[in-house]
Amino acid sequence: MTGKDATRMIDARGLEPPEPMVRTLDALDHLESGDELLVLLPREPFPLYRALEINGFAWRTTCLPDGTVEVLIRHQTQ
């Protein structure tokens, strides 16, 4: 999984809580099998990780030098 290959991206760095979570969960409701969602955030989204785990998603988090946190999300493969 690489961020540049993501099917959809949400740049949530300028949004106030809970908007990043709301937008991410909404996008995940429409995420097709095999597609990926890249979410850009100003900090690591620990509550999101639990929601992803419960709902059967896999993710990879990358912290960039500018402070941006990239979370690349996809459906877990069986």
N, C-alpha and C positions, 0 to 999 in steps of 0.2 A: 504494500500500500504506500503510495506517495501522494502528497498533497496536490501536486500538479495534475494528477490523474483523476481527481475527485469529480463526480458527476455534477454536484451542486455545492455551492459555498454560501455560508452565512458569515458576514462580517459583523460581529456583535460587540466590537471593541468600544463603540460609543453609546451603547444602549444601557439603560438603567435596569437593575433587577426588578422584576423577574423576566423581563422581556427576552433576554438571551435564552433562557430555559424554555419559555413558551414557544419561541420561534423554532428552536432546535427540536423540541418534541413534536411540533406540528410537521416539520419537514420529515422527521423520521416516520410519521404515520403514512407518508406518501413515498417512502424510499423503496424502490424496486429491488428485488433480489439481484445482486451483482453490482448495484450502484453504490457509490460512496458519497458521504456528506462531509465536507470540510468546514469546521466551525473555527473562526478566529475570535479569540477572547483576550481580555486584558489580564486575566489571572486564571489559575487552574480551577476548573469547575468540579470540585469534589462531589456536590450533590448530583450532578449529571452522571457521574460514573456509576452510582448505585442504580439510577433509573435505567441506564444502558444495560447493566448486568441483569437486572430483573426482566427486561424486555427482550433479551436475546441478541444484543448487539456486541460486536467487538470494536475496539478502538485503539488508537495509538496517539499518544500525546507527545508533542515536540515543543520545547520552550526555545523561542528564537532570541537572538542577542538583543533585539529592541524591546523585549519584555512581552511580546505577543505569544500567546499560547495557542498552538494549532492542535485541534482534536479531529482526527480523521476517523469516521465512523462507518461501519458496514454491518450487514447481517452476519451473524456467526455462521460458519459452515459446519455442517453436520459431520 
